[in-house]
């Protein structure tokens, strides 16, 4: 591995092994941040070269660009949605007789049949690039809509079982909205709302997932007989609002400087940090920028509950730093997955944290891919 790559490995290890980021706060003259402008100087620096930019305020939503001058290339990667769209992958149900025991931290919940298995799906990668699947990725179809339970890296030309949680309580059939699914799925380019995702990824609770799905649908006044999260995510009115806000988020992040050091983002809703995610490189972040923007927009719209947005309380980058620092103090639990990555998890009073490390092949050293934080 190059010196550049080793530097990032040490940086991520410092975050999730040592359990502490030392944040150095700089002077911030404008506590309200910059409306739609990410070109201002960096406000908070962290060990390993990861830096949190000054806030960008979009009504009730506050964004923080995350920068790093120390980056590494994990090799060619693509998203699940892109791979499915190109015909280079498929997500499908798996029969109980095919379901290999998962080595992940998650146990199975719910129904298991001689056919599909509720908490296991199969991802087949027919392409030449590894597919990086983020925890909370929503896939619709099969016998019921699901969210992927944790980060998975599916290597090129491989097929692996992945953990999942149901986000559609009332359906267990191969027919969706009158159309046969043939046991296959399509991906949604937005993660499940942060509380829906956390209930599965970090708490491993199917009951909590369903409860949080119901809250999201109730907030938007949307419902289908099956209780699917897609009642909200697929609704034309909600989708239009989400896409509009997501576009504004992406435009604001597009002004971030230095642009080639932009590796992630944090966001807060009504003054409360909801999520933080950064990646090993600028290029890897660009793969998921739209997905993360959609997710932040979805959380903000859900919090509004159909009401007009109110101005966000003043925030500074150190608010994000404090949130992360509390989580980083917790002890990490490292778990292998059935795919080509290892995930490390943390739980704290404020929220949850995880990191993903990828080993491309036995002959290559493991490289860090991403760090993620989500509020309780």
C-alpha positions as CSV (number, residue, x, y, z in Angstrom):
1,X,0.0,0.0,0.0
2,X,1.2,3.5,-0.7
3,X,2.1,6.0,2.0
4,X,-1.1,7.8,1.0
5,X,-3.2,4.7,1.6
6,X,-1.4,3.9,4.9
7,X,-2.2,7.4,6.2
8,X,-5.9,6.9,5.7
9,X,-5.8,3.4,7.3
10,X,-4.2,5.0,10.4
11,X,-6.7,7.8,10.3
12,X,-9.7,5.5,10.4
13,X,-8.1,3.2,12.9
14,X,-7.7,6.3,15.1
15,X,-11.4,6.9,14.8
16,X,-12.7,3.5,15.5
17,X,-9.9,1.6,17.3
18,X,-8.6,4.3,19.6
19,X,-12.1,5.6,20.0
20,X,-11.4,9.3,20.0
21,X,-11.1,12.1,17.5
22,X,-9.3,15.2,18.7
23,X,-11.2,18.2,17.3
24,X,-9.5,21.6,17.1
25,X,-12.1,24.3,16.9
26,X,-11.3,27.4,14.8
27,X,-13.0,30.8,15.1
28,X,-16.4,30.9,13.5
29,X,-17.7,34.4,13.0
30,X,-21.2,33.5,11.6
31,X,-23.0,31.0,13.8
32,X,-25.9,30.8,11.4
33,X,-23.6,29.6,8.6
34,X,-23.9,30.4,4.9
35,X,-27.2,30.1,3.1
36,X,-26.5,27.8,0.2
37,X,-22.7,28.5,0.2
38,X,-20.1,25.9,1.0
39,X,-17.0,27.8,-0.2
40,X,-16.2,29.3,3.2
41,X,-13.0,28.3,5.2
42,X,-13.0,25.1,7.1
43,X,-14.3,25.5,10.7
44,X,-13.2,22.3,12.5
45,X,-10.2,20.0,11.9
46,X,-9.9,16.4,13.0
47,X,-6.9,14.0,13.3
48,X,-6.0,12.3,10.1
49,X,-6.8,15.2,7.8
50,X,-10.6,14.9,8.1
51,X,-12.1,18.4,8.3
52,X,-15.6,19.6,8.9
53,X,-16.6,22.7,6.9
54,X,-18.8,25.6,8.1
55,X,-22.6,25.1,8.0
56,X,-24.8,25.7,5.0
57,X,-28.4,26.5,6.0
58,X,-31.4,25.5,3.9
59,X,-34.3,26.5,6.1
60,X,-34.6,23.7,8.7
61,X,-31.8,21.7,7.2
62,X,-28.2,22.4,8.0
63,X,-25.4,20.8,6.0
64,X,-21.7,20.4,6.8
65,X,-19.3,19.4,4.0
66,X,-16.5,17.1,5.1
67,X,-13.0,17.3,3.5
68,X,-9.9,15.2,3.5
69,X,-6.5,15.9,1.9
70,X,-5.5,12.3,2.7
71,X,-7.4,9.9,0.4
72,X,-6.9,6.4,-1.0
73,X,-8.3,4.5,-4.0
74,X,-10.1,1.3,-3.1
75,X,-10.3,0.2,-6.8
76,X,-13.2,0.3,-9.3
77,X,-16.6,0.4,-7.5
78,X,-20.2,1.1,-8.4
79,X,-23.5,1.5,-6.6
80,X,-26.2,-1.1,-6.5
81,X,-28.7,1.1,-8.3
82,X,-26.2,1.7,-11.1
83,X,-25.3,-2.0,-11.4
84,X,-28.9,-3.0,-11.5
85,X,-29.7,-0.3,-14.1
86,X,-26.8,-1.6,-16.3
87,X,-28.0,-5.2,-16.0
88,X,-24.7,-6.1,-14.2
89,X,-26.3,-7.3,-11.0
90,X,-29.5,-8.7,-9.5
91,X,-31.0,-8.7,-6.1
92,X,-33.3,-11.7,-5.4
93,X,-35.0,-13.7,-2.8
94,X,-33.3,-16.8,-1.6
95,X,-34.8,-20.1,-0.6
96,X,-34.2,-21.4,2.9
97,X,-32.2,-24.3,1.6
98,X,-29.9,-21.8,-0.2
99,X,-29.5,-19.4,2.7
100,X,-25.9,-19.7,4.0
101,X,-25.5,-18.7,7.7
102,X,-24.4,-15.0,7.8
103,X,-21.3,-14.1,9.7
104,X,-22.7,-10.7,10.5
105,X,-23.9,-9.3,13.8
106,X,-27.5,-9.6,12.8
107,X,-29.8,-12.4,13.7
108,X,-32.8,-13.4,11.7
109,X,-36.2,-12.2,12.7
110,X,-39.7,-12.8,11.4
111,X,-41.0,-15.6,9.1
112,X,-38.8,-18.2,7.4
113,X,-40.4,-20.4,4.8
114,X,-39.3,-23.2,2.5
115,X,-39.0,-20.5,-0.1
116,X,-37.7,-16.9,0.5
117,X,-36.1,-15.9,3.8
118,X,-37.2,-12.6,5.4
119,X,-33.8,-11.5,6.7
120,X,-31.6,-12.7,3.9
121,X,-31.4,-11.6,0.2
122,X,-28.9,-12.5,-2.5
123,X,-26.9,-10.0,-4.5
124,X,-25.3,-11.4,-7.7
125,X,-22.6,-9.2,-9.2
126,X,-22.2,-10.1,-12.8
127,X,-20.0,-7.1,-13.6
128,X,-16.3,-6.2,-13.4
129,X,-16.6,-3.7,-10.6
130,X,-17.2,-4.3,-6.9
131,X,-20.6,-3.1,-5.8
132,X,-20.6,-1.0,-2.6
133,X,-24.1,-1.3,-0.9
134,X,-24.8,1.1,1.9
135,X,-26.7,0.1,5.0
136,X,-30.3,1.3,4.7
137,X,-30.4,0.9,0.9
138,X,-34.1,0.2,0.1
139,X,-34.9,-2.5,-2.5
140,X,-38.5,-3.0,-3.6
141,X,-40.0,-6.1,-5.1
142,X,-39.6,-9.8,-4.2
143,X,-42.0,-11.1,-1.6
144,X,-41.7,-7.8,0.4
145,X,-39.8,-4.6,0.3
146,X,-36.6,-4.6,2.3
147,X,-33.7,-2.4,3.5
148,X,-30.1,-3.8,3.5
149,X,-29.0,-4.2,7.1
150,X,-25.4,-3.1,6.9
151,X,-22.7,-2.1,4.5
152,X,-21.7,-4.8,2.0
153,X,-19.0,-4.9,-0.7
154,X,-19.9,-7.5,-3.3
155,X,-16.8,-8.2,-5.3
156,X,-16.8,-8.5,-9.1
157,X,-18.3,-11.7,-10.5
158,X,-19.4,-13.0,-7.1
159,X,-22.8,-13.8,-5.5
160,X,-23.3,-13.4,-1.7
161,X,-26.1,-13.5,0.8
162,X,-26.8,-10.2,2.6
163,X,-28.7,-9.3,5.7
164,X,-31.9,-7.4,5.3
165,X,-34.9,-6.1,7.2
166,X,-38.5,-5.9,6.0
167,X,-39.9,-2.4,5.5
168,X,-43.3,-3.8,4.3
169,X,-45.1,-5.6,7.1
170,X,-48.3,-6.6,5.3
171,X,-47.1,-8.5,2.2
172,X,-45.5,-11.9,1.8
173,X,-46.2,-12.8,-1.9
174,X,-44.4,-12.6,-5.2
175,X,-46.9,-10.1,-6.5
176,X,-46.4,-6.4,-5.9
177,X,-49.2,-3.9,-6.9
178,X,-50.6,-6.5,-9.3
179,X,-47.4,-7.3,-11.0
180,X,-45.3,-10.5,-10.5
181,X,-41.8,-9.8,-9.1
182,X,-40.2,-13.2,-10.0
183,X,-38.5,-12.8,-6.6
184,X,-36.3,-9.9,-7.8
185,X,-35.8,-6.4,-6.7
186,X,-34.9,-2.9,-7.8
187,X,-33.0,-0.4,-5.7
188,X,-34.2,3.0,-4.6
189,X,-31.6,5.9,-4.7
190,X,-32.2,7.0,-1.2
191,X,-31.5,5.3,2.1
192,X,-34.3,4.5,4.5
193,X,-35.0,7.4,6.9
194,X,-32.3,7.5,9.6
195,X,-34.4,6.1,12.4
196,X,-35.7,3.3,10.2
197,X,-32.1,2.4,9.2
198,X,-30.8,2.6,12.7
199,X,-33.5,0.2,14.0
200,X,-32.2,-2.4,11.6
201,X,-28.5,-1.7,11.2
202,X,-27.7,-1.0,14.9
203,X,-30.6,-2.4,17.0
204,X,-31.3,-5.5,14.8
205,X,-35.0,-5.1,15.7
206,X,-37.6,-5.9,13.0
207,X,-40.4,-4.6,15.3
208,X,-38.6,-1.3,15.7
209,X,-38.1,-1.1,11.9
210,X,-41.9,-1.5,11.4
211,X,-42.7,1.0,14.1
212,X,-40.4,3.6,12.5
213,X,-41.8,2.9,9.0
214,X,-45.3,3.6,10.4
215,X,-44.1,6.9,11.8
216,X,-42.6,8.0,8.5
217,X,-45.8,7.1,6.6
218,X,-47.9,8.9,9.3
219,X,-45.8,12.0,9.1
220,X,-46.5,12.3,5.4
221,X,-50.1,11.1,5.6
222,X,-49.3,8.2,3.2
223,X,-50.3,4.6,3.6
224,X,-50.8,1.4,1.7
225,X,-52.4,-1.8,2.8
226,X,-49.1,-3.5,3.1
227,X,-47.6,-0.8,5.3
228,X,-44.6,-0.4,3.0
229,X,-42.1,2.5,3.4
230,X,-42.5,2.9,-0.4
231,X,-45.9,4.4,0.3
232,X,-43.9,7.5,1.2
233,X,-40.8,7.1,-0.9
234,X,-42.7,6.4,-4.1
235,X,-45.5,9.0,-3.6
236,X,-45.4,11.5,-6.4
237,X,-45.9,14.6,-4.2
238,X,-43.3,13.5,-1.7
239,X,-40.9,12.4,-4.4
240,X,-41.1,15.8,-6.1
241,X,-40.5,17.7,-2.8
242,X,-37.6,15.3,-2.0
243,X,-36.0,15.7,-5.4
244,X,-36.3,19.5,-5.2
245,X,-34.6,19.7,-1.8
246,X,-32.0,17.1,-2.8
247,X,-31.1,19.2,-5.8
248,X,-30.5,22.2,-3.6
249,X,-28.3,20.1,-1.3
250,X,-26.2,18.9,-4.2
251,X,-25.9,22.4,-5.6
252,X,-24.7,23.7,-2.2
253,X,-22.2,20.9,-1.8
254,X,-21.0,21.6,-5.4
255,X,-19.7,24.9,-4.2
256,X,-17.5,23.3,-1.5
257,X,-13.8,24.2,-1.8
258,X,-11.4,22.6,-2.3
259,X,-13.7,20.5,-4.3
260,X,-11.3,17.6,-4.8
261,X,-11.1,17.2,-1.1
262,X,-14.8,16.8,-0.5
263,X,-15.3,13.3,0.8
264,X,-18.6,13.4,2.7
265,X,-21.3,15.4,4.5
266,X,-23.1,15.8,7.8
267,X,-26.6,17.1,8.2
268,X,-28.8,18.3,11.0
269,X,-32.6,18.9,11.1
270,X,-34.0,21.6,13.3
271,X,-30.6,22.0,15.0
272,X,-30.1,18.3,15.8
273,X,-27.4,16.3,14.0
274,X,-29.0,13.4,12.3
275,X,-26.3,11.8,10.2
276,X,-22.6,11.9,9.1
277,X,-20.9,9.9,6.4
278,X,-17.6,10.3,4.7
279,X,-15.6,8.1,2.3
280,X,-12.0,7.1,1.5
281,X,-11.9,9.3,-1.6
282,X,-13.7,12.2,-3.4
283,X,-14.5,9.8,-6.2
284,X,-16.2,7.3,-3.9
285,X,-18.2,10.1,-2.3
286,X,-19.4,11.3,-5.7
287,X,-20.9,7.8,-6.3
288,X,-23.2,8.3,-3.3
289,X,-23.7,12.1,-3.1
290,X,-27.1,11.9,-4.7
291,X,-28.2,9.1,-2.4
292,X,-27.0,11.0,0.7
293,X,-28.7,14.2,-0.5
294,X,-31.9,12.3,-1.0
295,X,-31.7,10.8,2.4
296,X,-31.1,14.1,4.2
297,X,-34.0,15.6,2.2
298,X,-36.2,12.8,3.2
299,X,-35.4,13.2,6.9
300,X,-36.1,16.9,6.8
301,X,-39.4,16.5,5.0
302,X,-40.5,13.8,7.4
303,X,-39.7,16.1,10.4
304,X,-41.8,18.8,8.9
305,X,-44.8,16.5,8.7
306,X,-46.4,18.6,5.9
307,X,-45.8,21.9,7.6
308,X,-43.8,24.8,6.2
309,X,-40.1,24.7,7.3
310,X,-38.9,26.9,10.1
311,X,-35.4,28.5,10.3
312,X,-32.8,26.2,11.8
313,X,-31.3,27.1,15.1
314,X,-27.7,28.4,14.8
315,X,-25.1,25.6,14.6
316,X,-21.3,25.4,14.2
317,X,-19.1,22.6,12.9
318,X,-18.0,21.9,16.5
319,X,-21.6,20.6,17.1
320,X,-21.0,17.8,14.6
321,X,-17.6,17.2,16.2
322,X,-19.1,16.8,19.6
323,X,-21.7,14.4,18.3
324,X,-19.0,12.2,16.7
325,X,-16.7,12.5,19.6
326,X,-19.3,11.1,22.1
327,X,-19.9,8.1,19.8
328,X,-16.2,7.5,19.2
329,X,-15.6,7.0,22.9
330,X,-17.7,3.8,22.8
331,X,-16.1,0.4,22.5
332,X,-16.0,-0.9,18.9
333,X,-17.5,-4.3,18.0
334,X,-15.8,-5.6,14.8
335,X,-17.7,-8.1,12.7
336,X,-17.0,-9.9,9.4
337,X,-19.7,-9.9,6.7
338,X,-20.5,-12.6,4.1
339,X,-19.1,-10.2,1.5
340,X,-15.6,-8.7,1.1
341,X,-15.7,-6.2,4.0
342,X,-15.4,-5.9,7.8
343,X,-17.7,-3.5,9.7
344,X,-17.0,-2.1,13.2
345,X,-19.9,-0.8,15.3
346,X,-20.3,1.6,18.2
347,X,-23.3,2.6,20.4
348,X,-23.5,5.6,22.6
349,X,-26.2,7.7,24.2
350,X,-26.2,10.2,21.3
351,X,-26.3,7.7,18.5
352,X,-24.4,5.0,16.6
353,X,-21.2,4.8,14.6
354,X,-19.7,2.3,12.1
355,X,-16.8,2.0,9.8
356,X,-16.3,-0.2,6.8
357,X,-13.0,-1.8,5.8
358,X,-12.6,-3.7,2.5
359,X,-10.1,-6.3,1.5
360,X,-10.1,-6.5,-2.3
361,X,-8.3,-9.9,-2.4
362,X,-6.1,-12.1,-0.2
363,X,-3.0,-10.7,-1.8
364,X,-4.0,-7.0,-1.1
365,X,-4.1,-5.1,2.2
366,X,-7.4,-4.0,3.6
367,X,-8.4,-0.4,3.0
368,X,-10.9,1.7,4.8
369,X,-14.0,2.7,2.8
370,X,-16.2,4.8,4.9
371,X,-17.2,6.1,8.4
372,X,-20.8,6.6,9.3
373,X,-22.7,8.1,12.3
374,X,-26.5,8.3,12.9
375,X,-28.4,9.8,15.7
376,X,-30.8,7.9,18.0
